[in-house]
């Protein structure tokens, strides 16, 4: 007969073995947490850089499309429109200026004409700044609700567009503001001008007076003759954008010093490089990701029009 030994040693883990296993498990958890925290930091940085890149590319794309079409419908009538009376604001001007760069932005009503039995149209008007005589020229610029004159600016970290005309094509200062892209800190623009007459860009100039290549400030350009206006063949823009979120784990650093843009002088001569100033972020002055995008946009309607 088989019997059981009551003093037989029981099989299991001792308290020391259990404690060793717990310590090993805690070390593994700490390693996993450290790897996770590191990967999350890398993910935040990649996402932040991606957000800045997306905002910069979107801003460049939208402004590129709009500026490339600048002067559409005006270039072919530049000689006649160039005789229009100069105004103090772009919204009121009928002169063939495709693009006006500024440092920071009188309505005319007309009756709808109808021809008589002989096909002759008589136009009456009110509020016009100058009389319209027999030698006046009538231009058909298309439906008034399709005419566009748009102001682009940066405010509150947003790239915005504002129409300078109401739905009837009348100059207006009360049109709604349309946001285009967020986290845009600043935009710089320069003119590309033709100083030879071959339709090519030979120099880049800012919108200021007193350059070796002429005066390009807004007041002078609004009253400039057509040959001067037609020297503008392109524009180049530089856009400074910032990430949507900052890296909370990054240690304080001396700050971001953007490199200067517009270093290219085209055919040589005087260069006008520009440096961005990064606005301070209250409460979190570090840990942000910045991107600068610079591109050249030909003004196609000005380049193609050979008669001006």
Secondary structure, 3 states (H helix, E strand, C coil): CCCCCCCCCCCCCCHHHHHHHHHHHHHHHHHHHHHHHHHHHHHHHHHHHHHHHHHHHHHHHHHHHHHHCCCCCCHHHHHHHCCCCCCCCHHHCCCCCCCCCCCCCCCCEECCCCECCCCCECCCEECCCCCCCCCCCCCCCCCHHHCCCEEEEEECCEEEEEECECCCCCECCCCCEEEEEECEEEEEEEEEECCCCCCCCCEEECCCCCECCECCCHHHHHCCCHHHHCCEEEEEEEEEEECCCCCCCCCCCCCCCCCCECCCCCCCCCCCCECCCCCCCCCCCCCCCEEEEEEEEECHHHHHCCCC
